[in-house]
Amino acid sequence: MGAEAVISRLADILVIAAMRQYLSELDDSQTGWLNALEDERIGKSLKLLHDQPARHWSLEELATAVGMSRTSFATQFKKLVGNTPMDYLTEWRMSLAYSSLQLTKDTMLSIALDIGYRISVRSSLLTRLQKSHR
């Protein structure tokens, strides 16, 4: 049993070393958000988005959380990540939704609500009214 643990750990180390080597050979434009993780404030914002995707983030809330102005945060985030913070959050939510659809039997509505989309009572009422008048 001890040998298996050592082999498993060595495999982990080899994968990490291979990934580091591969990433070190890429230029900044090819690493995307991985490169952004090295920036203390943008990395922190990515962690916040990943840890709390259902939260109804605003640009101002994220900027404040990482100690930046809205403008400098938005500019730096876009420069390092390649996308705006809100577009990144949308893509992250879609990725989570896709995984949930593949791995669970949850309904689309349940998944949407879990990852932060709100279904307003007014919009659902409006949709029902429109259908009833056709």
Contact map, one row per residue, 1 for C-alpha under 8 A:
11111000000000000000000000000000000000000000000000000000000000000000000000000000000000000000000000000000000000000000000000000000000000
11111100000000000000000000000000000000000000000000000000000000000000000000000000000000000000000000000000000000000000000000000000000000
11111110000000000000000000000000000000000000000000000000000000000000000000000000000000000000000000000000000000000000000000000000000000
11111111000000000000000000000000000000000000000000000000000000000000000000000000000000000000000000000000000000000000000000000000000000
11111111100000000000000000000000000000000000000000000000000000000000000000000000000000000000000000000000000000000000000000000000000000
01111111110000000000000000000000000000000000000000000000000000000000000000000000000000000000000000000000000000000000000000000000000000
00111111111000000000000000000000000000000000000000000000000000000000000000000000000000000000000000000000000000000000000000000000000000
00011111111100000000000000000000000000000000000000000000000000000000000000000000000000000000000000000000000000000000000000000000000000
00001111111110000000000000000000000000000000000000000000000000000000000000000000000000000000000000000000000000000000000000000000000000
00000111111111000000000000000000000000000000000000000000000000000000000000000000000000000000000000000000000000000000000000000000000000
00000011111111100000000000000000000000000000000000000000000000000000000000000000000000000000000000000000000000000000000000000000000000
00000001111111110000000000000000000000000000000000000000000000000000000000000000000000000000000000000000000000000000000000000000000000
00000000111111111000000000000000000000000000000000000000000000000000000000000000000000000000000000000000000000000000000000000000000000
00000000011111111100000000000000000000000000000000000000000000000000000000000000000000000000000000000000000000000000000000000000000000
00000000001111111110000000000000000000000000000000000000000000000000000000000000000000000000000000000000000000000000000000000000000000
00000000000111111111000000000000000000000000000000000000000000000000000000000000000000000000000000000000000000000000000000000000000000
00000000000011111111100000000000000000000000000000000000000000000000000000000000000000000000000000000000000000000000000000000000000000
00000000000001111111110000000000000000000000000000000000000000000000000000000000000000000000000000000000000000000000000000000000000000
00000000000000111111111000000000000000000000000000000000000000000000000000000000000000000000000000000000000000000000000000000000000000
00000000000000011111111100000000000000000000000000000000000000000000000000000000000000000000000000000000000000000000000000000000000000
00000000000000001111111110000000000000000000000000000000000000000000000000000000000000000000000000000000000000000000000000000000000000
00000000000000000111111111000000000000000000000000000000000000000000000000000000000000000000000000000000000000000000000000000000000000
00000000000000000011111111000010000000000000000000000000000000000000000000000000000000000000000000000000000000000000000000000000000000
00000000000000000001111111100000000000000000000000000000000000000000000000000000000000000000000000000000000000000000000000000000000000
00000000000000000000111111100000000000000000000000000000000000000000000000000000000000000000000000000000000000000000000000000000000000
00000000000000000000011111111110000000000000000000000000000000000000000000000000000000000000000000000000000000000000000000000000000000
00000000000000000000000111111110000000000000000000000000000000000000000000000000000000000000000000000000000000000000000000000000000000
00000000000000000000000001111111001000000000000000000000000000000000000000000000000000000000000000000000000000000000000000000000000000
00000000000000000000000001111111000000000000000000000000000000000000000000000000000000000000000000000000000000000000000000000000000000
00000000000000000000000001111111000000000000000000000000000000000000000000000000000000000000000000000000000000000000000000000000000000
00000000000000000000001001111111111000000000000000000000000000000000000000000000000000000000000000000000000000000000000000000000000000
00000000000000000000000000011111111100000000000000000000000000000000000000000001110000000000000000000000000000000000000000000000000000
00000000000000000000000000000011111110000000000000000000000000000000000000000001110000000000000000000000000000000000000000000000000000
00000000000000000000000000000011111111000000000000000000000000000000000000000000000000000000000000000000000000000000000000000000000000
00000000000000000000000000010011111111100000000000000000000000000000000000000001100000000000000000000000000000000000000000000000000000
00000000000000000000000000000001111111100110000000000000000000000000000000001001100000000000000000000000000000000000000000000000000000
00000000000000000000000000000000111111110111010000000000000000000000000000000000000000000000000000000000000000000000000000000000000000
00000000000000000000000000000000011111110010000000000000000000000000000000000000000000000000000000000000000000000000000000000000000000
00000000000000000000000000000000001111111110000000000000000000000000000000000000000000000000000000000000000000000000000000000000000000
00000000000000000000000000000000000011111111000000000000000000000000000000000000000000000000000000000000000000000000000000000000000000
00000000000000000000000000000000000000111111100000000000000000000110000000000000000000000000000000000000000000000000000000000000000000
00000000000000000000000000000000000110111111110000000000000000000100000010011000000000000000000000000000000000000000000000000000000000
00000000000000000000000000000000000111111111111000000000000000000000000000000000000000000000000000000000000000000000000000000000000000
00000000000000000000000000000000000010011111111100000000000000000100000000000000000000000000000000000000000000000000000000000000000000
00000000000000000000000000000000000000001111111110000000000001001100000000000000000000000000000000000000000000000000000000000000000000
00000000000000000000000000000000000010000111111111000000000000000000000000000000000000000000000000000000000000000000000000000000000000
00000000000000000000000000000000000000000011111111100000000000000000000000000000000000000000000000000000000000000000000000000000000000
00000000000000000000000000000000000000000001111111111000000000000000000000000000000000000000000000000000000000000000000000000000000000
00000000000000000000000000000000000000000000111111111000000000000000000000000000000000001000000000000000000000000000000000000000000000
00000000000000000000000000000000000000000000011111111000000000000000000000000000000000000001000000000000000000000000000000000000000000
00000000000000000000000000000000000000000000001111111000000000000000000000000000000000000000000000000000000000000000000000000000000000
00000000000000000000000000000000000000000000000111111110000000000000000000000000000000000000000000000000000000000000000000000000000000
00000000000000000000000000000000000000000000000111111111000000000000000000000000000000001001100000000000000000000011000000000000000000
00000000000000000000000000000000000000000000000000011111000000000000000000000000000000000000000000000000000000001111100000000000000000
00000000000000000000000000000000000000000000000000011111100000000000000000000000000000000000000000000000000000000001000000000000000000
00000000000000000000000000000000000000000000000000001111110000000000000000000000000000000000000000000000000000000001000000000000000000
00000000000000000000000000000000000000000000000000000011111011000000000000000000000000000000000000000000000000000000000000000000000000
00000000000000000000000000000000000000000000000000000001111111000000000000000000000001000000000000000000000000000000000000000000000000
00000000000000000000000000000000000000000000000000000000111111100000010001000000000011000000000000000000000000000000000000000000000000
00000000000000000000000000000000000000000000000000000000011111110000110000000000000000000000000000000000000000000000000000000000000000
00000000000000000000000000000000000000000000000000000000111111111000000000000000000000000000000000000000000000000000000000000000000000
00000000000000000000000000000000000000000000100000000000111111111100000000000000000000000000000000000000000000000000000000000000000000
00000000000000000000000000000000000000000000000000000000001111111111110011000000000000000000000000000000000000000000000000000000000000
00000000000000000000000000000000000000000000000000000000000111111111110000000000000000000000000000000000000000000000000000000000000000
00000000000000000000000000000000000000000000100000000000000011111111000000000000000000000000000000000000000000000000000000000000000000
00000000000000000000000000000000000000001101100000000000000001111111000000000000000000000000000000000000000000000000000000000000000000
00000000000000000000000000000000000000001000000000000000000000111111100000000000000000000000000000000000000000000000000000000000000000
00000000000000000000000000000000000000000000000000000000000000111111110110000000000000000000000000000000000000000000000000000000000000
00000000000000000000000000000000000000000000000000000000000100110011111110000000000000000000000000000000000000000000000000000000000000
00000000000000000000000000000000000000000000000000000000001100110001111111000000000000000000000000000000000000000000000000000000000000
00000000000000000000000000000000000000000000000000000000000000000000111111100000000000000000000000000000000000000000000000000000000000
00000000000000000000000000000000000000000000000000000000000000000001111111110000000000000000000000000000000000000000000000000000000000
00000000000000000000000000000000000000000100000000000000000000100001111111111000000000000000000000000000000000000000000000000000000000
00000000000000000000000000000000000000000000000000000000001000100000011111111100000110000000000000000000000000000000000000000000000000
00000000000000000000000000000000000000000000000000000000000000000000001111111110000000000000000000000000000000000000000000000000000000
00000000000000000000000000000000000000000100000000000000000000000000000111111111000000000000000000000000000000000000000000000000000000
00000000000000000000000000000000000100000100000000000000000000000000000011111111111110000000000000000000000000000000000000000000000000
00000000000000000000000000000000000000000000000000000000000000000000000001111111111110000000000000000000000000000000000000000000000000
00000000000000000000000000000000000000000000000000000000000000000000000000111111111000000000000000000000000000000000000000000000000000
00000000000000000000000000000001101100000000000000000000000000000000000000011111110000000000000000000000000000000000000000000000000000
00000000000000000000000000000001101100000000000000000000000000000000000000001111111100000000000000000000000000000000000000000000000000
00000000000000000000000000000001100000000000000000000000000000000000000000001111111100000000000000000000000000000000000000000000000000
00000000000000000000000000000000000000000000000000000000000000000000000000001110111110110000000000000000000000000000000000000000000000
00000000000000000000000000000000000000000000000000000000000000000000000001001100111111110000000000000000000000000000000000000000000000
00000000000000000000000000000000000000000000000000000000001000000000000001001100001111111000000000000000000000000000000000000000000000
00000000000000000000000000000000000000000000000000000000011000000000000000000000000111111100000000000000000000000000000000000000000000
00000000000000000000000000000000000000000000000000000000000000000000000000000000001111111110000000000000000000000000000000000000000000
00000000000000000000000000000000000000000000000000000000000000000000000000000000001111111111000000000000000000000000000000000000000000
00000000000000000000000000000000000000000000000010001000000000000000000000000000000011111111100000000000000000000000000000000000000000
00000000000000000000000000000000000000000000000000000000000000000000000000000000000001111111110000000000000000000000000000000000000000
00000000000000000000000000000000000000000000000000000000000000000000000000000000000000111111111000000000000000000000000000000000000000
00000000000000000000000000000000000000000000000001001000000000000000000000000000000000011111111100000000000000000000000000000000000000
00000000000000000000000000000000000000000000000000001000000000000000000000000000000000001111111110000000000000000011000000000000000000
00000000000000000000000000000000000000000000000000000000000000000000000000000000000000000111111111000000000000000000000000000000000000
00000000000000000000000000000000000000000000000000000000000000000000000000000000000000000011111111100000000000000000000000000000000000
00000000000000000000000000000000000000000000000000000000000000000000000000000000000000000001111111110000000000000010000000000000000000
00000000000000000000000000000000000000000000000000000000000000000000000000000000000000000000111111111000000000110010000000000000000000
00000000000000000000000000000000000000000000000000000000000000000000000000000000000000000000011111111100000000000000000000000000000000
00000000000000000000000000000000000000000000000000000000000000000000000000000000000000000000001111111110000000000000000000000000000000
00000000000000000000000000000000000000000000000000000000000000000000000000000000000000000000000111111111010000100000000000000000000000
00000000000000000000000000000000000000000000000000000000000000000000000000000000000000000000000011111111111100100000000000000000000000
00000000000000000000000000000000000000000000000000000000000000000000000000000000000000000000000001111111000000000000000000000000000000
00000000000000000000000000000000000000000000000000000000000000000000000000000000000000000000000000111111100000000000000000000000000000
00000000000000000000000000000000000000000000000000000000000000000000000000000000000000000000000000011111110000000000000000000000000000
00000000000000000000000000000000000000000000000000000000000000000000000000000000000000000000000000001011111000000000000000000000000000
00000000000000000000000000000000000000000000000000000000000000000000000000000000000000000000000000011001111101100000000000000000000000
00000000000000000000000000000000000000000000000000000000000000000000000000000000000000000000000000001000111111100000000000000000000000
00000000000000000000000000000000000000000000000000000000000000000000000000000000000000000000000000001000011111110000000000000000000000
00000000000000000000000000000000000000000000000000000000000000000000000000000000000000000000000000000000001111111000000000000000000000
00000000000000000000000000000000000000000000000000000000000000000000000000000000000000000000000000000000011111111100000000000000000000
00000000000000000000000000000000000000000000000000000000000000000000000000000000000000000000000010011000011111111110000000000000000000
00000000000000000000000000000000000000000000000000000000000000000000000000000000000000000000000010000000000111111111110000000000000000
00000000000000000000000000000000000000000000000000000100000000000000000000000000000000000000000000000000000011111111111000000000000000
00000000000000000000000000000000000000000000000000000100000000000000000000000000000000000000000000000000000001111111100000000000000000
00000000000000000000000000000000000000000000000000001100000000000000000000000000000000000000100110000000000000111111100000000000000000
00000000000000000000000000000000000000000000000000001111000000000000000000000000000000000000100000000000000000011111110000000000000000
00000000000000000000000000000000000000000000000000000100000000000000000000000000000000000000000000000000000000011111111000000000000000
00000000000000000000000000000000000000000000000000000000000000000000000000000000000000000000000000000000000000011001111100000000000000
00000000000000000000000000000000000000000000000000000000000000000000000000000000000000000000000000000000000000001000111110110000000000
00000000000000000000000000000000000000000000000000000000000000000000000000000000000000000000000000000000000000000000011111110000000000
00000000000000000000000000000000000000000000000000000000000000000000000000000000000000000000000000000000000000000000001111111000000000
00000000000000000000000000000000000000000000000000000000000000000000000000000000000000000000000000000000000000000000000111111100000000
00000000000000000000000000000000000000000000000000000000000000000000000000000000000000000000000000000000000000000000001111111110000000
00000000000000000000000000000000000000000000000000000000000000000000000000000000000000000000000000000000000000000000001111111111000000
00000000000000000000000000000000000000000000000000000000000000000000000000000000000000000000000000000000000000000000000011111111100000
00000000000000000000000000000000000000000000000000000000000000000000000000000000000000000000000000000000000000000000000001111111110000
00000000000000000000000000000000000000000000000000000000000000000000000000000000000000000000000000000000000000000000000000111111111000
00000000000000000000000000000000000000000000000000000000000000000000000000000000000000000000000000000000000000000000000000011111111100
00000000000000000000000000000000000000000000000000000000000000000000000000000000000000000000000000000000000000000000000000001111111110
00000000000000000000000000000000000000000000000000000000000000000000000000000000000000000000000000000000000000000000000000000111111111
00000000000000000000000000000000000000000000000000000000000000000000000000000000000000000000000000000000000000000000000000000011111111
00000000000000000000000000000000000000000000000000000000000000000000000000000000000000000000000000000000000000000000000000000001111111
00000000000000000000000000000000000000000000000000000000000000000000000000000000000000000000000000000000000000000000000000000000111111
00000000000000000000000000000000000000000000000000000000000000000000000000000000000000000000000000000000000000000000000000000000011111
